[in-house]
Amino acid sequence: MKKESQFQSKLRKELEEKFPGCIVTKLDSGDIQGIPDLLVLYKNKWATLENKKSKNAHRQPNQEYYVDRMDKMSFSRFIYPENKDEVISELTDMFNK
């Protein structure tokens, strides 16, 4: 099983290729505990992604709260190898609206 950091690094590169000109940056969970890992800015839209090394990986306190809250604002998901293709497909649909 890959480390979460390895998955995140590969994911960032994939997002930058899929959405040319996007900005993918890490958010600081030390500032807001539970905030998703990545912020993706593309054209006039944004999304956040909380990376996990697997579907069953432990979730920190407040992560579900912030993923749900930010999804209501724009787009936010937990993303892991098992659902990566589905989440990127949903993200593509949202960015292309």
DSSP file (Angstrom, degrees, kcal/mol; ACC not computed):
  #  RESIDUE AA STRUCTURE BP1 BP2  ACC     N-H-->O    O-->H-N    N-H-->O    O-->H-N    TCO  KAPPA ALPHA  PHI   PSI    X-CA   Y-CA   Z-CA
    1    1 A M              0   0    0      0, 0.0    53,-0.1     0, 0.0    52,-0.0   0.000 360.0 360.0 360.0 130.3    0.0    0.0    0.0
    2    2 A K        -     0   0    0     51,-0.2     2,-0.1     1,-0.1     3,-0.0  -0.306 360.0-104.3 -71.0 155.9    1.4    3.4   -1.0
    3    3 A K     >  -     0   0    0      1,-0.1     4,-2.0    49,-0.0     3,-0.3  -0.459  27.9-116.7 -73.2 154.3    1.9    6.2    1.5
    4    4 A E  H  > S+     0   0    0      1,-0.2     4,-2.7     2,-0.2     5,-0.2   0.881 115.8  56.7 -59.2 -38.6   -0.6    9.0    1.4
    5    5 A S  H  > S+     0   0    0      1,-0.2     4,-2.1     2,-0.2    -1,-0.2   0.860 106.1  49.7 -64.4 -35.1    2.2   11.4    0.4
    6    6 A Q  H  > S+     0   0    0     -3,-0.3     4,-2.0     2,-0.2    -1,-0.2   0.913 111.9  47.8 -68.5 -42.4    3.1    9.3   -2.6
    7    7 A F  H  X S+     0   0    0     -4,-2.0     4,-2.6     1,-0.2    -2,-0.2   0.921 112.1  50.3 -62.2 -44.2   -0.6    9.2   -3.7
    8    8 A Q  H  X S+     0   0    0     -4,-2.7     4,-2.6     1,-0.2    -2,-0.2   0.903 108.9  51.2 -63.1 -42.3   -0.9   13.0   -3.2
    9    9 A S  H  X S+     0   0    0     -4,-2.1     4,-1.6     2,-0.2    -1,-0.2   0.924 113.5  44.0 -61.7 -45.4    2.2   13.7   -5.2
   10   10 A K  H  X S+     0   0    0     -4,-2.0     4,-2.2     1,-0.2    -1,-0.2   0.898 113.0  52.7 -66.2 -40.7    1.0   11.6   -8.2
   11   11 A L  H  X S+     0   0    0     -4,-2.6     4,-2.7     1,-0.2     5,-0.2   0.911 105.6  53.8 -61.6 -44.2   -2.5   13.1   -7.9
   12   12 A R  H  X S+     0   0    0     -4,-2.6     4,-2.2     1,-0.2    -1,-0.2   0.918 110.2  47.0 -58.2 -44.3   -1.2   16.7   -8.0
   13   13 A K  H  X S+     0   0    0     -4,-1.6     4,-1.7     1,-0.2    -1,-0.2   0.903 111.7  51.0 -64.0 -41.7    0.7   15.9  -11.2
   14   14 A E  H  X S+     0   0    0     -4,-2.2     4,-2.5     1,-0.2    -2,-0.2   0.906 110.4  48.9 -63.6 -41.9   -2.3   14.2  -12.8
   15   15 A L  H  X S+     0   0    0     -4,-2.7     4,-2.5     1,-0.2    -1,-0.2   0.911 109.3  52.2 -63.9 -42.2   -4.6   17.2  -11.9
   16   16 A E  H  < S+     0   0    0     -4,-2.2     5,-0.3    -5,-0.2     6,-0.3   0.835 113.7  44.3 -64.6 -32.6   -2.1   19.7  -13.4
   17   17 A E  H  < S+     0   0    0     -4,-1.7    -2,-0.2    -5,-0.2    -1,-0.2   0.888 115.4  47.1 -75.3 -41.1   -2.0   17.6  -16.6
   18   18 A K  H  < S+     0   0    0     -4,-2.5    -2,-0.2     1,-0.3    -3,-0.2   0.837 121.3  36.2 -70.4 -34.4   -5.8   17.2  -16.8
   19   19 A F  S >< S-     0   0    0     -4,-2.5     3,-2.2    -5,-0.2    -1,-0.3  -0.725  87.3-150.1-122.9  79.5   -6.6   20.9  -16.1
   20   20 A P  T 3  S+     0   0    0      0, 0.0    -3,-0.1     0, 0.0     3,-0.1  -0.201  81.0  17.5 -55.0 132.9   -3.9   22.9  -17.8
   21   21 A G  T 3  S+     0   0    0     -5,-0.3    22,-0.1     1,-0.3    -5,-0.1   0.403  92.6 137.4  87.2  -2.6   -3.1   26.2  -16.1
   22   22 A C    <   -     0   0    0     -3,-2.2     2,-0.5    -6,-0.3    -1,-0.3  -0.272  50.3-132.1 -70.5 163.0   -4.7   25.1  -12.8
   23   23 A I  E     -A   41   0A   0     18,-2.4    18,-3.0    -3,-0.1     2,-0.5  -0.984  19.9-172.5-115.7 125.3   -3.1   25.8   -9.4
   24   24 A V  E     +A   40   0A   0     -2,-0.5     2,-0.3    16,-0.2    16,-0.2  -0.977  15.6 167.5-118.5 118.2   -2.9   22.9   -7.0
   25   25 A T  E     -A   39   0A   0     14,-2.4    14,-2.9    -2,-0.5     2,-0.3  -0.953  34.9-112.8-134.0 151.4   -1.7   23.9   -3.5
   26   26 A K  E     -A   38   0A   0     -2,-0.3     2,-0.3    12,-0.2    12,-0.2  -0.605  27.0-140.6 -81.2 140.0   -1.6   22.3   -0.1
   27   27 A L        -     0   0    0     10,-3.0     2,-0.9    -2,-0.3     3,-0.1  -0.707  21.3-114.2 -96.1 154.9   -3.7   23.7    2.6
   28   28 A D    >>  -     0   0    0     -2,-0.3     4,-1.6     1,-0.2     3,-1.4  -0.779  24.4-175.0 -97.7 102.9   -2.4   23.9    6.2
   29   29 A S  T 34 S+     0   0    0     -2,-0.9    -1,-0.2     1,-0.3     6,-0.1   0.649  85.2  68.7 -70.4 -12.7   -4.2   21.6    8.6
   30   30 A G  T 34 S+     0   0    0      1,-0.1    -1,-0.3     3,-0.1     3,-0.2   0.739 102.7  45.1 -72.8 -22.4   -2.1   23.2   11.3
   31   31 A D  T <4 S+     0   0    0     -3,-1.4     2,-0.5     1,-0.3    -2,-0.2   0.914 132.4  15.2 -83.4 -50.4   -4.1   26.4   10.7
   32   32 A I  S >< S-     0   0    0     -4,-1.6     3,-2.1     3,-0.0    -1,-0.3  -0.940  86.7-132.1-127.6 107.4   -7.5   24.8   10.6
   33   33 A Q  T 3  S+     0   0    0     -2,-0.5    -3,-0.1     1,-0.3    -4,-0.1  -0.390  91.7  17.8 -63.4 124.9   -7.6   21.3   12.0
   34   34 A G  T 3  S+     0   0    0      1,-0.3    -1,-0.3    -2,-0.2    32,-0.2   0.339  84.2 144.7  97.7  -5.7   -9.5   19.0    9.5
   35   35 A I    <   -     0   0    0     -3,-2.1    -1,-0.3    -6,-0.1    28,-0.1  -0.389  60.4 -94.3 -64.1 142.7   -9.2   21.2    6.5
   36   36 A P        -     0   0    0      0, 0.0    14,-0.2     0, 0.0    -9,-0.2  -0.115  30.0-120.0 -57.9 158.9   -8.8   19.2    3.2
   37   37 A D  S    S+     0   0    0     12,-0.4   -10,-3.0   -11,-0.1     2,-0.4   0.897  86.4  38.0 -68.3 -44.9   -5.3   18.6    1.9
   38   38 A L  E     -AB  26  49A   0     11,-2.6    11,-2.1   -12,-0.2     2,-0.5  -0.890  55.9-158.9-122.4 141.6   -5.4   20.2   -1.5
   39   39 A L  E     -AB  25  48A   0    -14,-2.9   -14,-2.4    -2,-0.4     2,-0.5  -0.971  14.4-162.3-110.5 129.1   -7.0   23.3   -3.0
   40   40 A V  E     -AB  24  47A   0      7,-3.3     7,-1.8    -2,-0.5     2,-0.5  -0.963   3.8-169.4-116.3 118.3   -7.5   23.2   -6.8
   41   41 A L  E     +AB  23  46A   0    -18,-3.0   -18,-2.4    -2,-0.5     2,-0.4  -0.930  12.5 168.2-107.9 126.3   -8.1   26.5   -8.6
   42   42 A Y  E >   - B   0  45A   0      3,-2.6     3,-2.6    -2,-0.5     2,-0.1  -0.952  59.0 -49.4-145.6 120.7   -9.1   26.3  -12.2
   43   43 A K  T 3  S-     0   0    0     -2,-0.4    52,-0.0     1,-0.3   -22,-0.0  -0.366 122.6 -23.0  52.5-119.5  -10.5   29.1  -14.3
   44   44 A N  T 3  S+     0   0    0     51,-0.2     2,-0.3    -2,-0.1    -1,-0.3   0.067 125.5  78.6-107.9  25.7  -13.2   30.7  -12.2
   45   45 A K  E <   -B   42   0A   0     -3,-2.6    -3,-2.6    50,-0.0     2,-0.3  -0.833  55.6-161.3-129.4 165.8  -13.9   27.6  -10.0
   46   46 A W  E     -B   41   0A   0     -2,-0.3     2,-0.3    -5,-0.2    -5,-0.2  -0.971   6.1-178.0-145.0 160.2  -12.3   25.8   -7.0
   47   47 A A  E     -B   40   0A   0     -7,-1.8    -7,-3.3    -2,-0.3     2,-0.4  -0.980  14.8-143.6-150.7 156.2  -12.3   22.4   -5.3
   48   48 A T  E     -Bc  39  76A   0     27,-2.1    29,-1.4    -2,-0.3     2,-0.4  -0.961  12.3-163.0-123.3 148.7  -10.7   20.8   -2.3
   49   49 A L  E     -Bc  38  77A   0    -11,-2.1   -11,-2.6    -2,-0.4     2,-0.7  -0.996  10.7-153.6-132.6 130.0   -9.6   17.2   -2.0
   50   50 A E  E     - c   0  78A   0     27,-2.7    29,-2.8    -2,-0.4     2,-0.2  -0.915  24.6-145.0-102.1 111.3   -8.8   15.3    1.2
   51   51 A N  E     + c   0  79A   0     -2,-0.7     2,-0.3    27,-0.2    29,-0.2  -0.544  20.8 177.6 -82.0 138.1   -6.3   12.6    0.2
   52   52 A K        -     0   0    0     27,-2.3     3,-0.1    -2,-0.2     7,-0.0  -0.985  34.1-133.0-135.1 147.6   -6.3    9.1    1.8
   53   53 A K  S    S+     0   0    0     -2,-0.3     2,-0.3    27,-0.2   -51,-0.2   0.727  90.1   0.2 -73.7 -19.2   -4.1    6.2    1.1
   54   54 A S  S >  S-     0   0    0     26,-0.1     3,-1.5    25,-0.1    -1,-0.1  -0.980  78.0 -99.3-159.6 166.2   -7.1    3.9    0.9
   55   55 A K  T 3  S+     0   0    0     -2,-0.3    -1,-0.1     1,-0.3    -2,-0.0   0.848 122.2  44.6 -57.2 -36.7  -10.9    3.8    1.3
   56   56 A N  T 3  S+     0   0    0     -3,-0.0    -1,-0.3     2,-0.0     3,-0.1   0.289  82.9 131.3 -96.0  10.1  -10.6    2.6    4.9
   57   57 A A    <   -     0   0    0     -3,-1.5    -5,-0.0     1,-0.1     0, 0.0  -0.284  69.1 -89.6 -64.2 149.4   -7.8    4.9    6.1
   58   58 A H        -     0   0    0      1,-0.1     2,-0.4     0, 0.0    -1,-0.1  -0.285  37.8-143.0 -60.0 138.7   -8.4    6.7    9.3
   59   59 A R        -     0   0    0     -3,-0.1     3,-0.1    -7,-0.0    -1,-0.1  -0.903  14.6-128.9-106.5 134.4  -10.1   10.1    9.1
   60   60 A Q    >   -     0   0    0     -2,-0.4     3,-1.7     1,-0.1     4,-0.5  -0.368  40.3 -79.1 -76.1 157.5   -9.0   12.9   11.4
   61   61 A P  T 3  S+     0   0    0      0, 0.0    -1,-0.1     0, 0.0     0, 0.0  -0.287 116.1  14.4 -54.8 141.4  -11.5   14.9   13.6
   62   62 A N  T 3> S+     0   0    0     -3,-0.1     4,-2.5     1,-0.1     5,-0.2   0.242  92.2 110.4  77.7  -9.8  -13.4   17.6   11.6
   63   63 A Q  H <> S+     0   0    0     -3,-1.7     4,-2.6     1,-0.2     5,-0.2   0.941  80.9  45.2 -62.4 -46.0  -12.3   16.2    8.1
   64   64 A E  H  > S+     0   0    0     -4,-0.5     4,-2.6     1,-0.2     5,-0.3   0.906 111.6  54.7 -62.8 -39.7  -15.9   15.1    7.2
   65   65 A Y  H  > S+     0   0    0      1,-0.2     4,-2.7     2,-0.2    -2,-0.2   0.946 112.9  40.9 -57.4 -50.4  -17.2   18.4    8.5
   66   66 A Y  H  X S+     0   0    0     -4,-2.5     4,-2.7     2,-0.2     5,-0.3   0.874 113.8  51.9 -71.2 -36.6  -15.0   20.4    6.3
   67   67 A V  H  X S+     0   0    0     -4,-2.6     4,-1.9    -5,-0.2    -1,-0.2   0.945 115.1  43.3 -62.6 -46.2  -15.3   18.2    3.2
   68   68 A D  H  X S+     0   0    0     -4,-2.6     4,-1.6    -5,-0.2    -2,-0.2   0.931 115.7  48.1 -64.1 -45.4  -19.2   18.4    3.5
   69   69 A R  H  X S+     0   0    0     -4,-2.7     4,-1.0    -5,-0.3    -2,-0.2   0.927 114.7  44.5 -62.2 -45.9  -19.1   22.1    4.2
   70   70 A M  H  X S+     0   0    0     -4,-2.7     4,-2.4     1,-0.2     5,-0.3   0.795 107.6  59.3 -72.4 -27.8  -16.8   22.9    1.3
   71   71 A D  H  < S+     0   0    0     -4,-1.9    -1,-0.2    -5,-0.3    -2,-0.2   0.866 103.4  52.5 -66.7 -34.3  -18.8   20.6   -1.0
   72   72 A K  H  < S+     0   0    0     -4,-1.6    -1,-0.2     1,-0.2    -2,-0.2   0.798 112.5  46.0 -68.8 -28.0  -21.8   22.7   -0.3
   73   73 A M  H  < S-     0   0    0     -4,-1.0    -2,-0.2    -5,-0.1    -1,-0.2   0.863 141.6 -44.1 -80.1 -39.0  -19.8   25.9   -1.3
   74   74 A S  S  < S-     0   0    0     -4,-2.4     2,-0.3   -29,-0.0    -3,-0.1   0.102 100.9 -32.6-154.2 -88.7  -18.3   24.4   -4.4
   75   75 A F        +     0   0    0     -5,-0.3   -27,-2.1   -29,-0.2     2,-0.3  -0.943  55.0 160.3-156.3 129.7  -16.8   20.9   -4.7
   76   76 A S  E     +c   48   0A   0     -2,-0.3     2,-0.3   -29,-0.2   -27,-0.2  -0.972   7.4 166.0-153.5 139.9  -15.0   18.8   -2.1
   77   77 A R  E     -c   49   0A   0    -29,-1.4   -27,-2.7    -2,-0.3     2,-0.4  -0.987  39.6-115.3-148.3 154.4  -14.3   15.0   -1.8
   78   78 A F  E     -c   50   0A   0     -2,-0.3     2,-0.4   -29,-0.2   -27,-0.2  -0.803  42.4-163.7 -80.2 136.4  -12.3   12.4    0.0
   79   79 A I  E     +c   51   0A   0    -29,-2.8   -27,-2.3    -2,-0.4   -25,-0.1  -0.992  20.4 152.8-131.8 135.3  -10.1   10.9   -2.7
   80   80 A Y    >>  -     0   0    0     -2,-0.4     3,-1.7   -29,-0.2     4,-1.2  -0.927  59.3 -86.7-150.7 167.2   -8.1    7.6   -2.6
   81   81 A P  T 34 S+     0   0    0      0, 0.0     4,-0.4     0, 0.0     3,-0.4   0.827 122.4  57.6 -51.9 -36.3   -6.9    5.1   -5.1
   82   82 A E  T 34 S+     0   0    0      1,-0.2     4,-0.1     2,-0.1   -28,-0.0   0.754 121.5  24.2 -69.8 -23.9  -10.2    3.2   -5.2
   83   83 A N  T <> S+     0   0    0     -3,-1.7     4,-2.6     2,-0.1     5,-0.2   0.309  88.4 109.2-121.6   8.2  -12.3    6.2   -6.1
   84   84 A K  H  X S+     0   0    0     -4,-1.2     4,-2.7    -3,-0.4     5,-0.2   0.900  80.3  47.9 -55.5 -48.3   -9.8    8.5   -7.9
   85   85 A D  H  > S+     0   0    0     -4,-0.4     4,-2.0     1,-0.2    -1,-0.2   0.905 113.4  48.3 -61.8 -41.6  -11.2    8.0  -11.4
   86   86 A E  H  > S+     0   0    0      2,-0.2     4,-2.3     1,-0.2    -1,-0.2   0.920 113.0  47.2 -64.3 -44.8  -14.7    8.7  -10.2
   87   87 A V  H  X S+     0   0    0     -4,-2.6     4,-2.7     1,-0.2    -2,-0.2   0.912 112.0  49.8 -65.8 -42.4  -13.7   11.8   -8.3
   88   88 A I  H  X S+     0   0    0     -4,-2.7     4,-2.4    -5,-0.2    -1,-0.2   0.872 110.0  52.0 -65.1 -35.1  -11.7   13.2  -11.2
   89   89 A S  H  X S+     0   0    0     -4,-2.0     4,-2.2    -5,-0.2    -2,-0.2   0.929 111.8  45.6 -64.4 -44.8  -14.6   12.6  -13.5
   90   90 A E  H  X S+     0   0    0     -4,-2.3     4,-2.3     2,-0.2    -2,-0.2   0.894 112.9  50.9 -63.8 -40.2  -17.0   14.5  -11.2
   91   91 A L  H  X S+     0   0    0     -4,-2.7     4,-2.8     2,-0.2     5,-0.2   0.903 108.5  51.9 -63.7 -42.0  -14.4   17.3  -10.8
   92   92 A T  H  X S+     0   0    0     -4,-2.4     4,-1.8     2,-0.2    -2,-0.2   0.925 109.5  49.8 -60.0 -45.9  -14.1   17.5  -14.6
   93   93 A D  H  < S+     0   0    0     -4,-2.2     4,-0.4     1,-0.2    -2,-0.2   0.927 112.9  46.8 -58.9 -45.8  -17.9   17.8  -14.9
   94   94 A M  H >< S+     0   0    0     -4,-2.3     3,-1.2     1,-0.2    -2,-0.2   0.919 112.2  48.7 -64.5 -44.4  -17.9   20.6  -12.3
   95   95 A F  H 3< S+     0   0    0     -4,-2.8    -1,-0.2     1,-0.2    -2,-0.2   0.797 110.8  52.3 -67.1 -27.0  -15.0   22.5  -13.9
   96   96 A N  T 3<        0   0    0     -4,-1.8    -1,-0.2     1,-0.2    -2,-0.2   0.410 360.0 360.0 -91.8   3.0  -16.6   22.3  -17.3
   97   97 A K    <         0   0    0     -3,-1.2    -1,-0.2    -4,-0.4    -2,-0.1   0.488 360.0 360.0 -74.4 360.0  -20.0   23.7  -16.3
